[in-house]
Amino acid sequence: MKLIAKKDVAAVVGTWSKTYSVLSPCMHASGDCVFDSFDAETFTLEYRKPPMPPKSSFLPQNETMFSVENGTFTPVIHHEKTLLFGIRACDLMGILQARSFYSRDMDDVYHRSHAEDTLIVVHACSWPQNETCFCTTVHSGPYAHEGFDIQLFDMGTDFLAEAGSDAGRAMIATEPFRDFDVEDAAERLSRVKHMAHNSIPIVSEVAEAMDILKGTGTNEGVWEHLGRKCITCGGCVYVCPTCTCFNVVDRVTADASGERMRTWDTCLYAGFTREASGHNPRSSQASRLRRRHEHKLLHYSQTDNRGALCGCVGCGRCSDYCPVHIGTLEVVKAIAEHIY
Amino acid sequence: MGEHAQNIYTLRPVTISRTLPQIADHRLFQLRLDNGCSWDEFGHQPGQFIEASIFGKGEAPISISSPPTRCDTLEICVRRAGKLTNALFEMGKGSRLHIRGPYGRGFPVDKLKGHKLLLVAGGLGLAPLRSLLLYVLDRRKEFDELILMYGTNNPDNVLFKYELLSFFDRDDIKYLYSVDRDDAGIWKQYVGVVTGLFDRTSLSPADTYAVLCGPPVMYRFVVDRLLKLGFAKDHIYMSLERMMKCGVGKCGHCAIGDKYCCTDGPVFNLTEVEHIKEAI
């Protein structure tokens, strides 16, 4: 294990940005913190939960799959050495789950190439980022167990740096990283982890809702009620680290030429399942909302959850941003409490 | 680079070698590979589907209507319904399009071998089921008794008319055809819904596999009827239709409960899907 003084971090990330396309927390003049290309001026370590998870590094909102010229399709596989600096453990879990899903049975070469090109530095949480965090409930945080190259733990004026890969080990081998060879290093780290873990409240309704869905199933009335509230904006999907559905569209620039792309899509939209005949197996908003939540809480493949409880990583963003207050936290409460 | 070979979305160009009008807005397209290659190496099985692709119109899942026993051509029977199929109907012999596949889990041919078969098709459901029907007819000795039930809404909408008529000359297939309505009074066979055909033949549920393909409403009634007759749930197979965008289990459009219609299906037996509320 290594230590690095917080004041030295910006310079190190700046060095890395010469080799990698670094996405790191930037404090905008508006006061919003977003993950953006590294910029020494706006780089910050004082940030809360960024509005967007880093999923677009692996599944861009629009991604060209083929360039098409005179009807001939040529695959476009994007390669860019990327470093995600400072993402949270819940968001890493989202990346890992998506990676398992996209690689199972038949590997998706576009997703794989992004994964192979990306190094990940996790900034473990010492406390909840806001009141909607529930990573400890779904076992996705506050710190990561696998999948990172480096993980940083806040030790006051320093970060403790843990390497999770050979690449990570090499990156923290030199100055300004220094050895952390005090006798009680492991104990100190475990104390930090323990305190962080205990600072994030458990949302018991998640497991209760999962049990209800697994057992007799929830009352139809819950979905009817939530379906009536949903305004089908798709915002929850947009900010969700594990929502990875896509649509395929053609952008035609000239006759028989252009690009075939994939774009984010969502099961909340009526057109998502509508067939060319007009038949729609999921014809109500209630059934579509139910699908989205049952996918994560009931149907998520055991092979894809990477040690987490389900297909929700507990980042809480859907509850932060849903305009009508039916994020996952509200949905599991409605199911668990049999309100409707 | 090797990446191209590993890209699950890789398309291959094909040429329309023939188009055969079926009924209004339904057409059979025969496809051939470049350089006169046989479809053998495509490796398709009865009940599988392809993604047909026309740049600018996107991709659409289309079931394969021809069996792997007839590899000189690949046939797809298409209803003019959406963006891609409308564009396809504007294309004639010699036109080029792209396909991906074959995809999905087809009919369990090996399991069906040696058994009696009841094939039940409704409307365009005959298109995918025909790949199994012709497969069985081409390898007739490998299967026991074969019964085909086919229902359409009226006599004008019978697909593969000449093939169905040709069965009149065979004694190794029992066929029962129905139409929901016959306003012109020209239909010589049963008038009524396809389940009515069950009263006109005797079945031996214990050693028969039922294979269904048709509109969702047909499944509910036919499955109900089969269960009452004593068919075991794992002897009832059906091909489910969903909007299968990618065909490889990634895009999420065709998910049914914990299953993906494109990779776990499109053919399922009743045991696999009866617990999923939205399946049928």
Interface residues (C-beta under 8 A of the other chain):
Chain A: M65 F66 V68 G71 F73 P75 I77 F101 Y102 R104 D105 M106 D107 D108 V109 S113 T244 C245 F246 N247 V248 V249 D250 V252 A256 G258 R260 R262 D265 C267 F272 T273 R274 E275 A276 S277 H279 P281 R282 S287 R291 E294 H295 L298 H299 S301
Chain B: E3 H4 Q6 N7 I8 Y9 T10 L11 F55 G56 K57 G58 E59 A60 R79 A81 G82 K83 L84 T85 R96 H98 P215 P216 E241 R242 M243 K245 C246 V248 G249 K250 C251 G252 H253 C254 A255 I256 G257 D258 T263 E278
